[in-house]
Amino acid sequence: MQHHILLNICAIFGVAIAVIIICQFLKIRYIIGYLITGVLLSPHTSGYFANMDEVEVYAEIGIILLLFTIGLEFSFTNLKKIQRYVLGGGSAQVFLTIIITAVLIWFVMRPSWEESVFWGFLYALSSTAIVIKTLQDSNKIATPHGKFILAVLLFQDIMIVPLMLLTPIVAGVGGNPLVAFGWLLGKLVLMGGIAYVLTRFVIPFFLKTVMKVQSQEVFLIATVFIVTGIALVTEQLGLSLALGAFIAGLIIAETDYSHMAVSCFLPFRYVFMSFFFISMGMLLNYEVFMTDFGWIVFWTLFAFVVKAAAGILAVKVLGLEWKTAFAVGFSIAQIGEFSFVLAQSGLEYNLISANNYQIFLAVSIILMSLTPFIVTNAEKIYPLFKKYTTKNG
């Protein structure tokens, strides 16, 4: 009997533990440790995982489970409290980033408009996992810029679904873009109807029946059944497994058993997250740092400046002070974990070349590595900027 999967999991978590212990000693965030683990285990580095298809399966499982936990923790009550920031600031940040990125890349590189817009999609998202964890660790989640950042990241998490669905349309897959967009809206409406029926009638009755057994283990199994079932329904509709997982999380969050579901799955969230970041690191070919180092530096600076500028403008749109605007802009000036998923879709639909995909991964990992330091010191940036401009004004 072969134990191929068990050996792989053992190797992944064994190396991860060693790397994270070293990272902890060096005061490097554990998420960066996951990415480093992935690079060390990459087929391009060690050759342990020779089959890239297997790596991509791990990544897909990770993103499905991550989106489910995000949907599970999505609270309409909490959203209502910061809805102005979410709808105003979040939408301004996302669309400003897409527009600024697409226009600048088109003028600088002269690619097709489809590629330019897709790069805007990639840059629009920031790292929810790293930024929120850093804000929590530094007790800044309740500050004015912390609340705004939370709202923006929440909007971005919601936007990942439509951006994933729009990617094939931007690529021109499916013929006429208007017809494809119409079919997409039709599928979303149908899925919305199914989700409504499940939320109001099916899932509450099902979970109530399950709870009569009075077993947390059975409840956990039932929840996994719901997630996989809804994910498969969305796939049959031509959407994505990840969208189904997100919807499953939203549905369960609206039931009377949401707190129990969170308590059951929260301990596993970090396992899901580790799988995702490790698998993303495994997709990186370290040789790109030697072959395209200049481009990596250029695109790192480009992404940082564009994202910081878009974030600052988004805050000023709502009339908040410059100190908050600078803190928000620089805190979200990295590429998000869900951008990795979009990049894979872009690779599939020829919106990004294999070499540019590797450069993108390298840039993302660099910016993620710098993020904890930047977020921790974000409130100091505007006073330093003001002091410098006053001195040289």
PALUMRO-767000 format. One record per residue (C-alpha): x, y, z; residue in one letter. Coordinates in nm, 4 decimals. Layout:
BEGIN
+----------+----------+----------+------+
:        u :        v :        w : rest :
+----------+----------+----------+------+
:        X :        Y :        Z :    A :
...
+----------+----------+----------+------+
//
This chain:
BEGIN
+----------+----------+----------+------+
:        u :        v :        w : rest :
+----------+----------+----------+------+
:   0.0000 :   0.0000 :   0.0000 :    M :
:   0.1352 :   0.3405 :  -0.0958 :    Q :
:   0.1205 :   0.6376 :   0.1404 :    H :
:   0.2024 :   0.9040 :  -0.1156 :    H :
:  -0.0297 :   1.1752 :   0.0210 :    I :
:   0.0726 :   1.1120 :   0.3826 :    L :
:   0.4408 :   1.1373 :   0.2891 :    L :
:   0.3768 :   1.4684 :   0.1123 :    N :
:   0.1825 :   1.6145 :   0.4052 :    I :
:   0.4532 :   1.4951 :   0.6439 :    C :
:   0.7224 :   1.6597 :   0.4295 :    A :
:   0.5271 :   1.9845 :   0.3932 :    I :
:   0.4514 :   2.0309 :   0.7625 :    F :
:   0.7930 :   1.9026 :   0.8746 :    G :
:   0.9777 :   2.1607 :   0.6667 :    V :
:   0.7201 :   2.4274 :   0.7592 :    A :
:   0.7764 :   2.3741 :   1.1330 :    I :
:   1.1550 :   2.4055 :   1.0933 :    A :
:   1.1273 :   2.7183 :   0.8759 :    V :
:   0.8711 :   2.8883 :   1.1030 :    I :
:   1.0847 :   2.8260 :   1.4133 :    I :
:   1.3767 :   2.9967 :   1.2351 :    I :
:   1.1452 :   3.2788 :   1.1186 :    C :
:   1.0178 :   3.3241 :   1.4743 :    Q :
:   1.3770 :   3.3569 :   1.5965 :    F :
:   1.4425 :   3.6183 :   1.3244 :    L :
:   1.1071 :   3.7904 :   1.4025 :    K :
:   0.9692 :   3.7140 :   1.0538 :    I :
:   0.5934 :   3.6575 :   1.0182 :    R :
:   0.4795 :   3.2952 :   0.9969 :    Y :
:   0.3028 :   3.3544 :   0.6641 :    I :
:   0.6378 :   3.4491 :   0.5097 :    I :
:   0.7672 :   3.1238 :   0.6591 :    G :
:   0.4964 :   2.9341 :   0.4707 :    Y :
:   0.6004 :   3.1003 :   0.1443 :    L :
:   0.9673 :   3.0164 :   0.2112 :    I :
:   0.8660 :   2.6568 :   0.2863 :    T :
:   0.6913 :   2.6423 :  -0.0485 :    G :
:   0.9971 :   2.7769 :  -0.2318 :    V :
:   1.2195 :   2.5166 :  -0.0608 :    L :
:   0.9824 :   2.2343 :  -0.1569 :    L :
:   0.9178 :   2.3681 :  -0.5066 :    S :
:   0.9788 :   2.1302 :  -0.7991 :    P :
:   1.2180 :   2.4010 :  -0.9237 :    H :
:   1.4235 :   2.3864 :  -0.6017 :    T :
:   1.4317 :   2.0433 :  -0.4416 :    S :
:   1.2655 :   1.8173 :  -0.6951 :    G :
:   1.0680 :   1.6474 :  -0.4160 :    Y :
:   0.7402 :   1.7475 :  -0.5807 :    F :
:   0.8192 :   1.6651 :  -0.9415 :    A :
:   0.4548 :   1.6868 :  -1.0531 :    N :
:   0.3316 :   2.0492 :  -1.0758 :    M :
:  -0.0271 :   1.9283 :  -1.1231 :    D :
:  -0.0173 :   1.7895 :  -0.7699 :    E :
:   0.1066 :   2.1230 :  -0.6361 :    V :
:  -0.1800 :   2.3049 :  -0.8077 :    E :
:  -0.4307 :   2.0632 :  -0.6509 :    V :
:  -0.2996 :   2.1545 :  -0.3058 :    Y :
:  -0.3313 :   2.5231 :  -0.3952 :    A :
:  -0.6921 :   2.4798 :  -0.5125 :    E :
:  -0.7887 :   2.2957 :  -0.1937 :    I :
:  -0.6298 :   2.5740 :   0.0078 :    G :
:  -0.8193 :   2.8519 :  -0.1714 :    I :
:  -1.1527 :   2.6663 :  -0.1461 :    I :
:  -1.1158 :   2.6237 :   0.2283 :    L :
:  -0.9914 :   2.9801 :   0.2743 :    L :
:  -1.2916 :   3.1254 :   0.0902 :    L :
:  -1.5250 :   2.9099 :   0.2975 :    F :
:  -1.3834 :   3.0452 :   0.6256 :    T :
:  -1.4052 :   3.4021 :   0.4919 :    I :
:  -1.7710 :   3.3489 :   0.4018 :    G :
:  -1.8289 :   3.1877 :   0.7416 :    L :
:  -1.6957 :   3.4921 :   0.9273 :    E :
:  -1.8777 :   3.7391 :   0.7025 :    F :
:  -2.1223 :   3.9309 :   0.9208 :    S :
:  -2.3873 :   4.1566 :   0.7674 :    F :
:  -2.4284 :   4.3197 :   1.1102 :    T :
:  -2.0612 :   4.4169 :   1.1274 :    N :
:  -2.0680 :   4.5176 :   0.7636 :    L :
:  -2.3544 :   4.7585 :   0.8311 :    K :
:  -2.1479 :   4.9384 :   1.0965 :    K :
:  -1.8754 :   5.0268 :   0.8458 :    I :
:  -2.0826 :   5.0165 :   0.5263 :    Q :
:  -1.9750 :   5.3700 :   0.4249 :    R :
:  -1.6102 :   5.2683 :   0.4360 :    Y :
:  -1.6782 :   4.9329 :   0.2700 :    V :
:  -1.8920 :   5.0587 :  -0.0182 :    L :
:  -1.7256 :   5.3995 :  -0.0581 :    G :
:  -1.3632 :   5.3415 :   0.0372 :    G :
:  -1.3446 :   4.9796 :  -0.0735 :    G :
:  -1.4953 :   5.0381 :  -0.4161 :    S :
:  -1.2860 :   5.3527 :  -0.4681 :    A :
:  -0.9649 :   5.1667 :  -0.3812 :    Q :
:  -1.0381 :   4.8670 :  -0.6043 :    V :
:  -1.1531 :   5.0611 :  -0.9104 :    F :
:  -0.8863 :   5.3333 :  -0.8785 :    L :
:  -0.6167 :   5.0644 :  -0.8586 :    T :
:  -0.7542 :   4.8836 :  -1.1646 :    I :
:  -0.7796 :   5.2056 :  -1.3682 :    I :
:  -0.4399 :   5.3511 :  -1.2678 :    I :
:  -0.2611 :   5.0180 :  -1.3186 :    T :
:  -0.4248 :   4.9441 :  -1.6538 :    A :
:  -0.3553 :   5.2930 :  -1.7937 :    V :
:   0.0089 :   5.3065 :  -1.6767 :    L :
:   0.0903 :   4.9539 :  -1.7959 :    I :
:  -0.0712 :   5.0255 :  -2.1328 :    W :
:   0.1383 :   5.3428 :  -2.1772 :    F :
:   0.4632 :   5.1836 :  -2.0536 :    V :
:   0.4473 :   4.8336 :  -2.2047 :    M :
:   0.1845 :   4.8709 :  -2.4809 :    R :
:   0.0204 :   4.5303 :  -2.4280 :    P :
:  -0.3381 :   4.4591 :  -2.5351 :    S :
:  -0.6135 :   4.6298 :  -2.3380 :    W :
:  -0.7223 :   4.2879 :  -2.2082 :    E :
:  -0.3799 :   4.2261 :  -2.0540 :    E :
:  -0.3684 :   4.5797 :  -1.9100 :    S :
:  -0.7085 :   4.5403 :  -1.7414 :    V :
:  -0.6110 :   4.1987 :  -1.6086 :    F :
:  -0.2973 :   4.3427 :  -1.4478 :    W :
:  -0.5296 :   4.5945 :  -1.2848 :    G :
:  -0.7306 :   4.3020 :  -1.1440 :    F :
:  -0.4134 :   4.1500 :  -0.9982 :    L :
:  -0.2993 :   4.4735 :  -0.8338 :    Y :
:  -0.6427 :   4.5621 :  -0.6939 :    A :
:  -0.6263 :   4.3044 :  -0.4136 :    L :
:  -0.4220 :   4.3239 :  -0.0933 :    S :
:  -0.3227 :   4.0616 :   0.1638 :    S :
:  -0.6062 :   4.0254 :   0.4144 :    T :
:  -0.4254 :   3.7554 :   0.6122 :    A :
:  -0.0984 :   3.9452 :   0.6662 :    I :
:  -0.2413 :   4.2965 :   0.7169 :    V :
:  -0.5184 :   4.1971 :   0.9610 :    I :
:  -0.2828 :   3.9733 :   1.1622 :    K :
:  -0.0274 :   4.2558 :   1.1855 :    T :
:  -0.2928 :   4.5087 :   1.2924 :    L :
:  -0.4186 :   4.2669 :   1.5591 :    Q :
:  -0.0680 :   4.1958 :   1.6893 :    D :
:   0.0091 :   4.5685 :   1.7172 :    S :
:  -0.3353 :   4.6524 :   1.8686 :    N :
:  -0.4195 :   4.8908 :   1.5824 :    K :
:  -0.7329 :   4.7244 :   1.4469 :    I :
:  -0.9555 :   4.9780 :   1.6315 :    A :
:  -0.7668 :   5.2881 :   1.5120 :    T :
:  -0.9237 :   5.5111 :   1.2412 :    P :
:  -0.6908 :   5.3729 :   0.9743 :    H :
:  -0.7364 :   5.0184 :   1.1115 :    G :
:  -1.1151 :   5.0369 :   1.0651 :    K :
:  -1.0780 :   5.1749 :   0.7137 :    F :
:  -0.8266 :   4.9045 :   0.6207 :    I :
:  -1.0631 :   4.6371 :   0.7543 :    L :
:  -1.3442 :   4.7781 :   0.5383 :    A :
:  -1.1272 :   4.7931 :   0.2247 :    V :
:  -0.9986 :   4.4383 :   0.2737 :    L :
:  -1.3530 :   4.3142 :   0.3294 :    L :
:  -1.4636 :   4.4720 :   0.0009 :    F :
:  -1.1647 :   4.3165 :  -0.1746 :    Q :
:  -1.2552 :   3.9721 :  -0.0373 :    D :
:  -1.6028 :   4.0151 :  -0.1831 :    I :
:  -1.4606 :   4.1414 :  -0.5149 :    M :
:  -1.2434 :   3.8341 :  -0.5679 :    I :
:  -1.5539 :   3.6424 :  -0.6778 :    V :
:  -1.6655 :   3.8793 :  -0.9592 :    P :
:  -1.3025 :   3.9357 :  -1.0660 :    L :
:  -1.2523 :   3.5592 :  -1.1019 :    M :
:  -1.5739 :   3.5341 :  -1.3020 :    L :
:  -1.4871 :   3.8339 :  -1.5222 :    L :
:  -1.1388 :   3.7041 :  -1.6113 :    T :
:  -1.2527 :   3.4630 :  -1.8880 :    P :
:  -1.4795 :   3.7359 :  -2.0284 :    I :
:  -1.1864 :   3.9804 :  -2.0430 :    V :
:  -0.9868 :   3.7050 :  -2.2174 :    A :
:  -1.2613 :   3.6781 :  -2.4814 :    G :
:  -1.3482 :   3.3185 :  -2.3953 :    V :
:  -1.7049 :   3.2283 :  -2.4864 :    G :
:  -1.7501 :   3.4477 :  -2.7947 :    G :
:  -1.9308 :   3.7821 :  -2.7736 :    N :
:  -1.8351 :   3.9589 :  -2.4453 :    P :
:  -2.1893 :   4.0978 :  -2.3980 :    L :
:  -2.3435 :   3.7540 :  -2.4450 :    V :
:  -2.0851 :   3.5977 :  -2.2119 :    A :
:  -2.1528 :   3.8670 :  -1.9515 :    F :
:  -2.5274 :   3.8062 :  -1.9871 :    G :
:  -2.4792 :   3.4329 :  -1.9317 :    W :
:  -2.2623 :   3.5104 :  -1.6298 :    L :
:  -2.5303 :   3.7341 :  -1.4776 :    L :
:  -2.7911 :   3.4668 :  -1.5490 :    G :
:  -2.5835 :   3.2003 :  -1.3738 :    K :
:  -2.5222 :   3.4303 :  -1.0772 :    L :
:  -2.8943 :   3.5063 :  -1.0482 :    V :
:  -2.9724 :   3.1338 :  -1.0616 :    L :
:  -2.7063 :   3.0612 :  -0.8002 :    M :
:  -2.8421 :   3.3455 :  -0.5889 :    G :
:  -3.1891 :   3.1904 :  -0.6072 :    G :
:  -3.0541 :   2.8500 :  -0.5080 :    I :
:  -2.8591 :   3.0087 :  -0.2216 :    A :
:  -3.1735 :   3.1904 :  -0.1004 :    Y :
:  -3.3779 :   2.8685 :  -0.0952 :    V :
:  -3.0979 :   2.6835 :   0.0819 :    L :
:  -3.0566 :   2.9651 :   0.3375 :    T :
:  -3.4270 :   3.0044 :   0.4167 :    R :
:  -3.5529 :   2.6482 :   0.4057 :    F :
:  -3.3084 :   2.3644 :   0.3376 :    V :
:  -2.9886 :   2.4269 :   0.5389 :    I :
:  -3.1547 :   2.5409 :   0.8679 :    P :
:  -3.3837 :   2.2337 :   0.8651 :    F :
:  -3.0919 :   2.0067 :   0.7755 :    F :
:  -2.8654 :   2.1426 :   1.0507 :    L :
:  -3.1512 :   2.1367 :   1.3042 :    K :
:  -3.2019 :   1.7685 :   1.2247 :    T :
:  -2.8286 :   1.7015 :   1.2529 :    V :
:  -2.8093 :   1.8790 :   1.5890 :    M :
:  -3.0637 :   1.6363 :   1.7356 :    K :
:  -2.7820 :   1.3828 :   1.7400 :    V :
:  -2.5999 :   1.6215 :   1.9800 :    Q :
:  -2.2609 :   1.5424 :   1.8355 :    S :
:  -2.0049 :   1.8040 :   1.7338 :    Q :
:  -1.8336 :   1.5478 :   1.5100 :    E :
:  -2.1533 :   1.4838 :   1.3130 :    V :
:  -2.2127 :   1.8594 :   1.2849 :    F :
:  -1.8611 :   1.9032 :   1.1455 :    L :
:  -1.9154 :   1.6263 :   0.8889 :    I :
:  -2.2515 :   1.7783 :   0.7917 :    A :
:  -2.0847 :   2.1172 :   0.7399 :    T :
:  -1.8178 :   1.9661 :   0.5155 :    V :
:  -2.0975 :   1.7937 :   0.3205 :    F :
:  -2.2726 :   2.1303 :   0.2711 :    I :
:  -1.9508 :   2.2989 :   0.1524 :    V :
:  -1.8592 :   2.0283 :  -0.0975 :    T :
:  -2.2181 :   1.9971 :  -0.2200 :    G :
:  -2.2653 :   2.3680 :  -0.2881 :    I :
:  -1.9172 :   2.3928 :  -0.4426 :    A :
:  -2.0040 :   2.1132 :  -0.6848 :    L :
:  -2.3340 :   2.2851 :  -0.7753 :    V :
:  -2.1498 :   2.6078 :  -0.8671 :    T :
:  -1.9014 :   2.4084 :  -1.0742 :    E :
:  -2.1878 :   2.2417 :  -1.2644 :    Q :
:  -2.3212 :   2.5908 :  -1.3423 :    L :
:  -1.9876 :   2.6756 :  -1.5016 :    G :
:  -1.8781 :   2.9000 :  -1.2160 :    L :
:  -1.6056 :   2.7935 :  -0.9698 :    S :
:  -1.5581 :   2.5636 :  -0.6723 :    L :
:  -1.4169 :   2.8563 :  -0.4739 :    A :
:  -1.7340 :   3.0619 :  -0.5327 :    L :
:  -1.9418 :   2.7695 :  -0.4041 :    G :
:  -1.7271 :   2.7439 :  -0.0923 :    A :
:  -1.7692 :   3.1180 :  -0.0285 :    F :
:  -2.1480 :   3.0931 :  -0.0727 :    I :
:  -2.1569 :   2.7907 :   0.1608 :    A :
:  -1.9813 :   2.9973 :   0.4252 :    G :
:  -2.2323 :   3.2824 :   0.3800 :    L :
:  -2.5283 :   3.0428 :   0.4076 :    I :
:  -2.4039 :   2.8774 :   0.7271 :    I :
:  -2.3170 :   3.2206 :   0.8729 :    A :
:  -2.6852 :   3.3183 :   0.8443 :    E :
:  -2.8086 :   3.0166 :   1.0446 :    T :
:  -2.8451 :   2.9809 :   1.4210 :    D :
:  -2.5433 :   2.7513 :   1.4179 :    Y :
:  -2.2920 :   3.0001 :   1.2786 :    S :
:  -2.1008 :   3.0358 :   1.6067 :    H :
:  -2.0674 :   2.6609 :   1.6377 :    M :
:  -1.9442 :   2.6361 :   1.2791 :    A :
:  -1.6847 :   2.9078 :   1.3456 :    V :
:  -1.5661 :   2.7336 :   1.6630 :    S :
:  -1.5345 :   2.4045 :   1.4729 :    C :
:  -1.3503 :   2.5434 :   1.1724 :    F :
:  -1.1429 :   2.8274 :   1.3212 :    L :
:  -0.8694 :   2.5923 :   1.4516 :    P :
:  -0.8407 :   2.4491 :   1.1005 :    F :
:  -0.8240 :   2.7905 :   0.9331 :    R :
:  -0.4506 :   2.8175 :   0.9929 :    Y :
:  -0.4017 :   2.4714 :   0.8433 :    V :
:  -0.6002 :   2.5813 :   0.5354 :    F :
:  -0.3978 :   2.9034 :   0.5185 :    M :
:  -0.0666 :   2.7204 :   0.5514 :    S :
:  -0.1569 :   2.4854 :   0.2644 :    F :
:  -0.2469 :   2.7824 :   0.0474 :    F :
:   0.0683 :   2.9900 :   0.1087 :    F :
:   0.2998 :   2.6886 :   0.0935 :    I :
:   0.1464 :   2.5796 :  -0.2367 :    S :
:   0.1864 :   2.9336 :  -0.3740 :    M :
:   0.5541 :   2.9328 :  -0.2774 :    G :
:   0.5933 :   2.5964 :  -0.4487 :    M :
:   0.4856 :   2.7515 :  -0.7783 :    L :
:   0.7755 :   3.0019 :  -0.7734 :    L :
:   1.0925 :   2.9284 :  -0.9715 :    N :
:   1.3763 :   3.0928 :  -0.7757 :    Y :
:   1.5841 :   3.1221 :  -1.0964 :    E :
:   1.3656 :   3.4171 :  -1.2014 :    V :
:   1.5599 :   3.6299 :  -0.9474 :    F :
:   1.8765 :   3.5683 :  -1.1511 :    M :
:   1.7264 :   3.6062 :  -1.4981 :    T :
:   1.4865 :   3.8971 :  -1.4407 :    D :
:   1.6130 :   4.0737 :  -1.1278 :    F :
:   1.5852 :   4.4206 :  -1.2845 :    G :
:   1.2228 :   4.3659 :  -1.3839 :    W :
:   1.1417 :   4.2278 :  -1.0377 :    I :
:   1.2782 :   4.5455 :  -0.8750 :    V :
:   1.0914 :   4.7661 :  -1.1244 :    F :
:   0.7540 :   4.5923 :  -1.0809 :    W :
:   0.7964 :   4.5786 :  -0.7020 :    T :
:   0.8390 :   4.9567 :  -0.6903 :    L :
:   0.5621 :   5.0059 :  -0.9477 :    F :
:   0.3126 :   4.7932 :  -0.7514 :    A :
:   0.4017 :   4.9590 :  -0.4212 :    F :
:   0.3671 :   5.3151 :  -0.5516 :    V :
:   0.0457 :   5.2515 :  -0.7481 :    V :
:  -0.1260 :   5.0697 :  -0.4618 :    K :
:  -0.0198 :   5.3275 :  -0.2033 :    A :
:  -0.1419 :   5.6138 :  -0.4266 :    A :
:  -0.4772 :   5.4443 :  -0.4966 :    A :
:  -0.5260 :   5.3723 :  -0.1258 :    G :
:  -0.4504 :   5.7327 :  -0.0289 :    I :
:  -0.6909 :   5.8662 :  -0.2937 :    L :
:  -0.9637 :   5.6255 :  -0.1763 :    A :
:  -0.9417 :   5.7603 :   0.1783 :    V :
:  -0.9423 :   6.1225 :   0.0619 :    K :
:  -1.2536 :   6.0544 :  -0.1496 :    V :
:  -1.4385 :   6.0078 :   0.1806 :    L :
:  -1.2858 :   6.3240 :   0.3255 :    G :
:  -1.0678 :   6.1697 :   0.5973 :    L :
:  -0.7431 :   6.3333 :   0.7149 :    E :
:  -0.4079 :   6.2896 :   0.5415 :    W :
:  -0.2534 :   6.0970 :   0.8320 :    K :
:  -0.5201 :   5.8264 :   0.8009 :    T :
:  -0.4923 :   5.8296 :   0.4212 :    A :
:  -0.1175 :   5.7682 :   0.4267 :    F :
:  -0.1476 :   5.4959 :   0.6917 :    A :
:  -0.4149 :   5.3155 :   0.4878 :    V :
:  -0.2415 :   5.3598 :   0.1516 :    G :
:   0.0942 :   5.2228 :   0.2623 :    F :
:  -0.0605 :   4.9423 :   0.4714 :    S :
:  -0.2421 :   4.7907 :   0.1717 :    I :
:   0.0438 :   4.8486 :  -0.0741 :    A :
:   0.1098 :   4.4808 :  -0.1381 :    Q :
:  -0.0364 :   4.2135 :  -0.3639 :    I :
:  -0.2970 :   3.9882 :  -0.2045 :    G :
:  -0.3107 :   3.6133 :  -0.1645 :    E :
:  -0.6172 :   3.5910 :  -0.3895 :    F :
:  -0.4218 :   3.7656 :  -0.6661 :    S :
:  -0.2268 :   3.4378 :  -0.6896 :    F :
:  -0.5504 :   3.2627 :  -0.7796 :    V :
:  -0.6353 :   3.5276 :  -1.0388 :    L :
:  -0.2850 :   3.4996 :  -1.1840 :    A :
:  -0.3329 :   3.1269 :  -1.2365 :    Q :
:  -0.6571 :   3.2007 :  -1.4226 :    S :
:  -0.4734 :   3.4590 :  -1.6318 :    G :
:  -0.2097 :   3.2000 :  -1.7152 :    L :
:  -0.4826 :   2.9598 :  -1.8231 :    E :
:  -0.6488 :   3.2199 :  -2.0472 :    Y :
:  -0.3193 :   3.3580 :  -2.1895 :    N :
:  -0.3610 :   3.6976 :  -2.0233 :    L :
:  -0.0169 :   3.6606 :  -1.8643 :    I :
:   0.2916 :   3.4806 :  -1.9941 :    S :
:   0.4672 :   3.2057 :  -1.7974 :    A :
:   0.7714 :   3.4291 :  -1.7388 :    N :
:   0.5611 :   3.7281 :  -1.6272 :    N :
:   0.3726 :   3.4920 :  -1.3971 :    Y :
:   0.7008 :   3.3984 :  -1.2262 :    Q :
:   0.7989 :   3.7672 :  -1.1992 :    I :
:   0.4558 :   3.8388 :  -1.0502 :    F :
:   0.5024 :   3.5651 :  -0.7867 :    L :
:   0.8453 :   3.7030 :  -0.6955 :    A :
:   0.7112 :   4.0596 :  -0.6629 :    V :
:   0.4186 :   3.9386 :  -0.4517 :    S :
:   0.6436 :   3.7499 :  -0.2093 :    I :
:   0.8792 :   4.0489 :  -0.1717 :    I :
:   0.5921 :   4.2895 :  -0.0960 :    L :
:   0.4303 :   4.0433 :   0.1451 :    M :
:   0.7637 :   4.0088 :   0.3269 :    S :
:   0.7878 :   4.3878 :   0.3718 :    L :
:   0.4228 :   4.4319 :   0.4745 :    T :
:   0.4476 :   4.3595 :   0.8532 :    P :
:   0.7190 :   4.6251 :   0.8962 :    F :
:   0.5273 :   4.8804 :   0.6868 :    I :
:   0.1910 :   4.8218 :   0.8595 :    V :
:   0.3488 :   4.8457 :   1.2062 :    T :
:   0.5059 :   5.1835 :   1.1207 :    N :
:   0.2317 :   5.3176 :   0.8879 :    A :
:   0.1219 :   5.5964 :   1.1262 :    E :
:   0.4748 :   5.7433 :   1.1227 :    K :
:   0.4851 :   5.7871 :   0.7441 :    I :
:   0.2758 :   6.1051 :   0.7084 :    Y :
:   0.4544 :   6.2990 :   0.9892 :    P :
:   0.7891 :   6.2151 :   0.8221 :    L :
:   0.6491 :   6.3138 :   0.4807 :    F :
:   0.5095 :   6.6408 :   0.6170 :    K :
:   0.8358 :   6.7213 :   0.7941 :    K :
:   1.0331 :   6.6565 :   0.4747 :    Y :
:   0.8040 :   6.8650 :   0.2511 :    T :
:   0.7971 :   7.1519 :   0.5032 :    T :
:   1.1748 :   7.1496 :   0.5271 :    K :
:   1.2174 :   7.1524 :   0.1485 :    N :
:   0.9084 :   7.3608 :   0.0690 :    G :
+----------+----------+----------+------+
//
